[in-house]
């Protein structure tokens, strides 16, 4: 994934039942600076005290397709999480992350 003109390393992790997944986390205001492909994209919002909840999750071949969908979300977004994945693995990863976070909470580590 690139941020502006620079390639960037993952800056966060999200927990599933089976694994801990490296991911990138960005705020809505940074979305236009991102470029990438083959990503699981998760939209989240936050309630106090620091409880993160998912709104949606899906696989996107191009981040541009996700940007179009993200602009349609009417909920206030805290951040977007992007997990690198192939289309074949994406279903298992989404299920793993969402199963661990079945109450809607996302568990992250830095």
MMTF fields as JSON, N, C-alpha, C and O atoms, coordinates in Angstrom:
{
  "mmtfVersion": "1.0.0",
  "mmtfProducer": "UNKNOWN",
  "numBonds": 439,
  "numAtoms": 440,
  "numGroups": 110,
  "numChains": 1,
  "numModels": 1,
  "chainsPerModel": [1],
  "groupsPerChain": [110],
  "chainIdList": ["A"],
  "bondAtomList": [4, 2, 8, 6, 12, 10, 16, 14, 20, 18, 24, 22, 28, 26, 32, 30, 36, 34, 40, 38, 44, 42, 48, 46, 52, 50, 56, 54, 60, 58, 64, 62, 68, 66, 72, 70, 76, 74, 80, 78, 84, 82, 88, 86, 92, 90, 96, 94, 100, 98, 104, 102, 108, 106, 112, 110, 116, 114, 120, 118, 124, 122, 128, 126, 132, 130, 136, 134, 140, 138, 144, 142, 148, 146, 152, 150, 156, 154, 160, 158, 164, 162, 168, 166, 172, 170, 176, 174, 180, 178, 184, 182, 188, 186, 192, 190, 196, 194, 200, 198, 204, 202, 208, 206, 212, 210, 216, 214, 220, 218, 224, 222, 228, 226, 232, 230, 236, 234, 240, 238, 244, 242, 248, 246, 252, 250, 256, 254, 260, 258, 264, 262, 268, 266, 272, 270, 276, 274, 280, 278, 284, 282, 288, 286, 292, 290, 296, 294, 300, 298, 304, 302, 308, 306, 312, 310, 316, 314, 320, 318, 324, 322, 328, 326, 332, 330, 336, 334, 340, 338, 344, 342, 348, 346, 352, 350, 356, 354, 360, 358, 364, 362, 368, 366, 372, 370, 376, 374, 380, 378, 384, 382, 388, 386, 392, 390, 396, 394, 400, 398, 404, 402, 408, 406, 412, 410, 416, 414, 420, 418, 424, 422, 428, 426, 432, 430, 436, 434],
  "bondOrderList": [1, 1, 1, 1, 1, 1, 1, 1, 1, 1, 1, 1, 1, 1, 1, 1, 1, 1, 1, 1, 1, 1, 1, 1, 1, 1, 1, 1, 1, 1, 1, 1, 1, 1, 1, 1, 1, 1, 1, 1, 1, 1, 1, 1, 1, 1, 1, 1, 1, 1, 1, 1, 1, 1, 1, 1, 1, 1, 1, 1, 1, 1, 1, 1, 1, 1, 1, 1, 1, 1, 1, 1, 1, 1, 1, 1, 1, 1, 1, 1, 1, 1, 1, 1, 1, 1, 1, 1, 1, 1, 1, 1, 1, 1, 1, 1, 1, 1, 1, 1, 1, 1, 1, 1, 1, 1, 1, 1, 1],
  "groupList": [{"groupName": "UNK", "atomNameList": ["N", "CA", "C", "O"], "elementList": ["N", "C", "C", "O"], "formalChargeList": [0, 0, 0, 0], "bondAtomList": [1, 0, 2, 1, 3, 2], "bondOrderList": [1, 1, 2], "singleLetterCode": "X", "chemCompType": "L-PEPTIDE LINKING"}],
  "groupTypeList": [0, 0, 0, 0, 0, 0, 0, 0, 0, 0, 0, 0, 0, 0, 0, 0, 0, 0, 0, 0, 0, 0, 0, 0, 0, 0, 0, 0, 0, 0, 0, 0, 0, 0, 0, 0, 0, 0, 0, 0, 0, 0, 0, 0, 0, 0, 0, 0, 0, 0, 0, 0, 0, 0, 0, 0, 0, 0, 0, 0, 0, 0, 0, 0, 0, 0, 0, 0, 0, 0, 0, 0, 0, 0, 0, 0, 0, 0, 0, 0, 0, 0, 0, 0, 0, 0, 0, 0, 0, 0, 0, 0, 0, 0, 0, 0, 0, 0, 0, 0, 0, 0, 0, 0, 0, 0, 0, 0, 0, 0],
  "groupIdList": [1, 2, 3, 4, 5, 6, 7, 8, 9, 10, 11, 12, 13, 14, 15, 16, 17, 18, 19, 20, 21, 22, 23, 24, 25, 26, 27, 28, 29, 30, 31, 32, 33, 34, 35, 36, 37, 38, 39, 40, 41, 42, 43, 44, 45, 46, 47, 48, 49, 50, 51, 52, 53, 54, 55, 56, 57, 58, 59, 60, 61, 62, 63, 64, 65, 66, 67, 68, 69, 70, 71, 72, 73, 74, 75, 76, 77, 78, 79, 80, 81, 82, 83, 84, 85, 86, 87, 88, 89, 90, 91, 92, 93, 94, 95, 96, 97, 98, 99, 100, 101, 102, 103, 104, 105, 106, 107, 108, 109, 110],
  "secStructList": [7, 3, 3, 6, 6, 3, 3, 7, 7, 7, 7, 3, 3, 3, 3, 7, 1, 1, 7, 3, 3, 3, 3, 3, 3, 3, 7, 4, 4, 4, 4, 4, 4, 3, 3, 7, 3, 3, 3, 3, 3, 3, 3, 3, 3, 3, 3, 6, 6, 6, 3, 3, 3, 3, 3, 3, 3, 3, 3, 3, 3, 3, 2, 2, 2, 2, 2, 2, 2, 2, 6, 6, 7, 7, 1, 7, 7, 7, 3, 3, 3, 3, 3, 3, 7, 7, 2, 2, 2, 2, 2, 2, 2, 2, 2, 2, 2, 2, 2, 2, 6, 6, 6, 1, 3, 3, 7, 3, 3, 7],
  "xCoordList": [0.849, 0.0, 0.897, 1.986, 0.42, 1.164, 0.339, -0.891, 1.042, 0.451, 1.11, 2.283, 0.36, 0.979, 1.856, 1.371, 3.143, 4.083, 4.955, 5.846, 4.719, 5.595, 4.925, 3.743, 5.702, 5.233, 5.316, 6.273, 4.321, 4.276, 4.122, 3.55, 4.648, 4.48, 3.155, 2.568, 2.7, 1.488, 1.737, 2.855, 0.681, 0.831, -0.088, -0.182, -0.769, -1.683, -1.859, -1.335, -2.598, -2.938, -4.369, -4.848, -5.048, -6.414, -6.493, -5.903, -7.225, -7.256, -8.432, -9.555, -8.14, -9.156, -9.072, -8.232, -9.925, -9.871, -8.595, -7.921, -8.27, -7.132, -5.805, -4.771, -5.825, -4.586, -4.694, -5.767, -3.544, -3.424, -2.995, -1.988, -3.737, -3.48, -2.858, -3.364, -1.763, -1.158, -2.068, -2.605, -2.236, -3.102, -2.63, -1.778, -3.202, -3.001, -4.264, -5.366, -4.12, -5.269, -5.143, -4.108, -6.224, -6.232, -7.574, -8.591, -7.57, -8.79, -9.403, -8.748, -10.655, -11.395, -10.677, -10.634, -10.118, -9.457, -8.235, -7.796, -7.684, -6.495, -6.822, -5.926, -8.073, -8.486, -8.014, -7.592, -8.081, -7.683, -6.189, -5.764, -5.384, -3.936, -3.499, -2.343, -4.428, -4.082, -4.246, -5.133, -3.368, -3.48, -3.029, -2.012, -3.775, -3.425, -4.41, -5.385, -4.139, -5.021, -5.019, -4.135, -6.033, -6.195, -6.194, -5.297, -7.233, -7.329, -8.69, -9.716, -8.683, -9.909, -10.031, -9.098, -11.18, -11.383, -12.478, -13.577, -12.169, -13.109, -13.324, -12.364, -14.58, -14.918, -15.31, -16.026, -14.843, -15.15, -15.505, -15.146, -16.22, -16.482, -16.122, -15.955, -16.002, -15.53, -16.548, -17.13, -16.747, -17.516, -16.602, -15.615, -16.924, -16.091, -16.398, -17.547, -15.455, -14.037, -13.229, -12.89, -12.928, -12.099, -12.598, -11.811, -13.891, -14.453, -14.667, -15.401, -14.035, -14.173, -15.173, -15.161, -16.035, -17.085, -16.951, -16.61, -17.219, -17.157, -18.507, -19.556, -18.464, -19.665, -19.802, -20.875, -18.702, -18.727, -17.347, -16.336, -17.323, -16.059, -16.261, -17.31, -15.253, -15.336, -13.989, -13.058, -13.898, -12.669, -12.8, -13.852, -11.724, -11.702, -10.433, -9.328, -10.615, -9.463, -8.677, -7.448, -9.411, -8.782, -9.31, -10.506, -8.455, -8.89, -9.831, -10.642, -9.722, -10.608, -12.07, -12.945, -12.341, -13.706, -14.196, -15.357, -13.308, -13.68, -13.954, -14.893, -13.168, -13.363, -14.757, -15.389, -15.238, -16.589, -17.617, -18.542, -17.464, -18.386, -18.298, -19.321, -17.1, -16.903, -17.633, -18.114, -17.722, -18.403, -19.915, -20.607, -20.428, -21.861, -22.238, -23.422, -21.247, -21.527, -22.036, -21.389, -23.187, -23.785, -23.396, -23.638, -22.809, -22.375, -21.078, -20.296, -20.847, -19.585, -18.483, -18.591, -17.432, -16.329, -15.193, -14.778, -14.692, -13.485, -12.248, -11.352, -12.203, -11.054, -11.409, -12.429, -10.523, -10.601, -9.394, -8.278, -9.624, -8.541, -8.43, -9.437, -7.204, -6.945, -6.006, -4.874, -6.48, -5.685, -5.302, -6.184, -4.003, -3.618, -4.085, -3.939, -4.65, -5.209, -5.407, -5.473, -5.499, -5.936, -7.451, -8.02, -8.089, -9.537, -9.885, -10.886, -9.045, -9.304, -9.267, -10.067, -8.37, -8.235, -9.172, -9.402, -9.707, -10.441, -11.655, -11.903, -12.41, -13.592, -13.238, -13.911, -12.177, -11.738, -11.247, -11.528, -10.516, -9.991, -11.129, -11.153, -12.071, -13.211, -13.992, -14.363, -14.245, -14.971, -14.208, -14.812, -12.895, -12.06, -12.123, -12.334, -11.94, -11.954, -13.339, -13.466, -14.37, -15.721, -16.209, -17.004, -15.757, -16.135, -15.55, -16.228, -14.294, -13.662, -14.367, -14.519, -14.787, -15.396, -16.907, -17.502, -17.537, -18.944, -19.905, -21.026, -19.498, -20.365, -20.228, -20.836, -19.437, -19.25, -18.007, -17.668, -17.313, -16.094, -14.9, -14.811, -14.002, -12.74, -11.648, -11.541, -10.845, -9.714, -8.45, -8.111, -7.756, -6.545, -5.368, -5.522, -4.201, -2.965, -2.107, -2.282, -1.201, -0.282, 1.109, 2.039],
  "yCoordList": [-1.16, 0.0, 1.226, 1.222, 2.262, 3.517, 4.597, 4.586, 5.522, 6.696, 7.885, 8.169, 8.58, 9.586, 8.872, 8.038, 9.185, 8.537, 7.494, 6.934, 7.219, 6.324, 4.989, 4.934, 3.911, 2.604, 2.592, 3.105, 2.012, 2.046, 0.648, -0.248, 0.491, -0.759, -0.723, 0.338, -1.904, -1.952, -1.215, -1.206, -0.596, 0.2, -0.247, 0.43, -1.387, -1.872, -3.378, -3.966, -3.994, -5.417, -5.585, -4.841, -6.579, -6.884, -8.379, -9.197, -8.717, -10.092, -10.864, -10.365, -12.105, -13.068, -14.246, -14.247, -15.245, -16.437, -17.221, -17.688, -17.36, -18.17, -17.422, -18.001, -16.152, -15.416, -13.967, -13.461, -13.331, -11.891, -11.358, -11.807, -10.418, -9.942, -8.555, -7.643, -8.403, -7.087, -6.291, -6.831, -5.019, -4.189, -2.737, -2.347, -1.971, -0.53, 0.086, -0.384, 1.125, 1.837, 3.309, 3.934, 3.854, 5.257, 5.889, 5.202, 7.188, 7.96, 8.323, 8.242, 8.718, 9.075, 10.171, 10.13, 11.145, 12.282, 11.862, 12.606, 10.684, 10.207, 9.294, 8.897, 8.972, 7.984, 8.327, 7.438, 9.596, 9.978, 9.834, 9.811, 9.738, 9.601, 8.153, 7.893, 7.21, 5.789, 5.202, 5.588, 4.262, 3.506, 2.075, 1.861, 1.118, -0.274, -1.2, -0.759, -2.489, -3.479, -4.745, -4.963, -5.582, -6.855, -6.654, -7.107, -5.958, -5.601, -5.958, -5.812, -6.43, -6.507, -5.158, -4.704, -4.522, -3.188, -3.259, -3.746, -2.769, -2.772, -1.335, -0.619, -0.912, 0.412, 0.25, -0.687, 1.161, 1.047, 2.397, 3.45, 2.34, 3.546, 3.254, 2.095, 4.292, 4.131, 4.7, 5.761, 3.956, 4.459, 4.438, 3.704, 5.223, 5.285, 4.107, 3.664, 3.581, 3.946, 3.119, 1.972, 3.656, 3.041, 1.671, 0.735, 1.556, 0.336, 0.577, 1.487, -0.227, -0.091, -1.114, -2.273, -0.677, -1.519, -1.52, -0.497, -2.662, -2.673, -2.3, -2.599, -1.651, -1.292, -2.207, -2.747, -2.373, -3.221, -3.796, -3.262, -4.892, -5.521, -6.18, -6.767, -6.081, -6.709, -6.722, -6.026, -7.524, -7.607, -6.709, -6.654, -6.012, -5.12, -5.364, -5.381, -5.554, -5.697, -4.393, -4.393, -3.284, -1.962, -1.09, -1.113, -0.336, 0.533, 1.624, 2.155, 1.956, 2.969, 2.536, 3.368, 1.24, 0.732, 0.9, 1.236, 0.665, 0.851, 2.32, 2.629, 3.219, 4.655, 5.095, 5.907, 4.562, 4.882, 4.394, 5.128, 3.158, 2.599, 3.346, 3.584, 3.713, 4.381, 5.715, 6.116, 6.394, 7.691, 7.542, 8.521, 6.331, 6.069, 5.718, 5.686, 5.454, 5.089, 6.321, 7.368, 6.2, 7.351, 7.426, 8.444, 6.387, 6.361, 7.151, 7.248, 7.711, 8.393, 7.345, 6.392, 7.517, 6.557, 7.025, 8.183, 6.118, 6.421, 6.121, 6.957, 4.919, 4.57, 3.448, 2.771, 3.283, 2.181, 1.288, 1.772, -0.018, -0.993, -1.741, -2.14, -1.928, -2.6, -3.773, -3.589, -4.982, -6.199, -6.702, -6.943, -6.868, -7.416, -8.868, -9.651, -9.223, -10.564, -10.882, -9.984, -12.154, -12.57, -12.76, -12.902, -12.762, -12.978, -14.338, -14.47, -15.352, -16.706, -16.774, -17.493, -16.051, -16.076, -15.105, -15.237, -14.147, -13.051, -13.512, -12.996, -14.473, -14.952, -15.544, -15.283, -16.346, -16.962, -15.911, -16.002, -14.917, -13.877, -13.041, -12.765, -12.636, -11.846, -12.639, -12.102, -13.91, -14.757, -14.888, -14.832, -15.061, -15.188, -13.92, -13.988, -12.777, -11.503, -11.221, -10.836, -11.41, -11.103, -12.114, -11.755, -13.361, -14.347, -13.972, -14.063, -13.549, -13.123, -11.892, -11.732, -11.04, -9.771, -9.815, -8.835, -10.954, -11.165, -10.204, -10.024, -9.59, -8.596, -7.238, -6.255, -7.196, -5.939, -5.195, -4.174, -5.687, -5.022, -5.505, -6.683, -4.613, -4.963, -4.93, -3.968, -5.963, -5.964, -5.731, -6.493, -4.664, -4.286, -4.208, -4.029, -4.343, -4.115, -3.191, -3.095, -2.527, -1.619, -2.155, -1.55],
  "zCoordList": [0.0, 0.0, 0.0, 0.573, -0.648, -0.635, 0.046, 0.006, 0.666, 1.304, 0.63, 0.871, -0.213, -1.061, -2.066, -2.83, -2.077, -2.994, -2.315, -2.953, -1.036, -0.284, 0.017, 0.356, -0.113, 0.345, 1.863, 2.441, 2.502, 3.966, 4.547, 3.927, 5.755, 6.505, 7.249, 7.459, 7.641, 8.452, 9.764, 10.281, 10.298, 11.511, 12.645, 13.669, 12.472, 13.499, 13.325, 12.379, 14.24, 14.153, 14.626, 15.482, 14.052, 14.459, 14.752, 14.046, 15.798, 16.279, 15.704, 15.628, 15.299, 14.919, 15.878, 16.777, 15.702, 16.548, 16.261, 17.18, 14.977, 14.555, 14.564, 14.897, 14.204, 13.96, 14.409, 14.735, 14.411, 14.578, 13.215, 12.669, 12.664, 11.308, 11.322, 11.976, 10.599, 10.409, 9.481, 8.514, 9.777, 8.946, 8.967, 9.765, 8.08, 8.089, 8.663, 8.378, 9.464, 10.013, 9.657, 9.885, 9.091, 8.688, 9.001, 9.092, 9.162, 9.384, 8.03, 6.991, 8.07, 6.859, 6.074, 4.844, 6.78, 6.12, 5.302, 4.425, 5.575, 4.864, 3.679, 2.934, 3.51, 2.513, 1.098, 0.358, 0.717, -0.641, -0.895, -2.051, 0.156, 0.001, -0.214, -0.549, -0.022, -0.071, -1.465, -2.227, -1.773, -3.008, -2.717, -2.057, -3.202, -2.96, -3.645, -4.253, -3.536, -4.151, -3.314, -2.486, -3.549, -2.843, -1.333, -0.622, -0.866, 0.547, 1.114, 0.449, 2.36, 3.138, 3.825, 4.488, 3.665, 4.224, 5.28, 5.017, 6.476, 7.59, 8.034, 8.315, 8.099, 8.615, 10.079, 10.43, 10.935, 12.363, 12.966, 12.439, 14.087, 14.865, 16.31, 16.688, 17.114, 18.49, 19.472, 19.25, 20.573, 21.709, 22.924, 22.954, 23.897, 25.103, 26.002, 26.027, 26.731, 26.77, 25.777, 26.069, 24.656, 23.61, 23.155, 23.011, 22.932, 22.347, 20.863, 20.479, 20.034, 18.59, 18.075, 18.489, 17.172, 16.605, 15.088, 14.494, 14.457, 13.0, 12.408, 12.978, 11.27, 10.525, 9.322, 9.052, 8.605, 7.412, 7.154, 7.612, 6.413, 6.022, 4.671, 4.404, 3.823, 2.514, 1.823, 2.229, 0.771, -0.014, -1.238, -1.875, -1.552, -2.712, -3.518, -2.977, -4.829, -5.724, -5.803, -5.876, -5.786, -5.867, -4.744, -4.453, -4.122, -3.034, -3.547, -2.789, -4.827, -5.412, -5.302, -5.062, -5.476, -5.335, -3.902, -3.674, -2.938, -1.541, -1.241, -0.506, -1.784, -1.536, -1.963, -1.286, -3.084, -3.552, -2.54, -2.192, -2.062, -1.069, 0.261, 0.903, 0.675, 1.966, 2.015, 3.075, 0.906, 0.875, 1.036, 1.313, 0.865, 1.021, 2.459, 2.794, 3.311, 4.703, 5.436, 5.422, 6.074, 6.755, 8.226, 8.875, 8.752, 10.151, 10.303, 9.357, 11.474, 11.741, 11.832, 12.604, 11.05, 10.986, 11.881, 11.82, 12.714, 13.489, 12.654, 12.536, 12.074, 11.239, 10.276, 10.407, 9.303, 8.359, 8.586, 8.779, 8.562, 8.688, 7.371, 6.786, 6.909, 5.64, 5.879, 6.329, 5.576, 5.745, 4.357, 3.532, 4.077, 2.773, 2.656, 3.595, 1.492, 1.336, -0.139, -0.979, -0.436, -1.773, -1.711, -0.629, -2.856, -2.899, -2.284, -1.58, -2.559, -2.063, -0.535, 0.065, 0.093, 1.555, 2.264, 3.466, 1.547, 2.181, 2.988, 4.077, 2.468, 3.188, 4.539, 5.535, 4.571, 5.826, 6.82, 8.015, 6.326, 7.212, 7.782, 8.982, 6.936, 7.416, 8.451, 9.495, 8.172, 9.126, 10.441, 11.513, 10.374, 11.567, 12.416, 13.627, 11.783, 12.514, 13.082, 14.244, 12.277, 12.735, 13.773, 14.642, 13.708, 14.731, 16.08, 17.104, 16.084, 17.335, 17.88, 19.091, 16.988, 17.358, 17.161, 16.712, 17.497, 17.17, 17.846, 17.371, 18.93, 19.56, 18.883, 19.308, 17.843, 17.133, 17.553, 16.955, 18.575, 19.031, 18.227, 17.882, 17.934, 17.286, 18.337, 19.098, 18.383, 19.308, 18.518, 17.613, 18.875, 18.154, 19.089, 20.297, 18.522, 19.267, 18.435, 17.22, 19.068, 18.351, 18.439, 17.905]
}
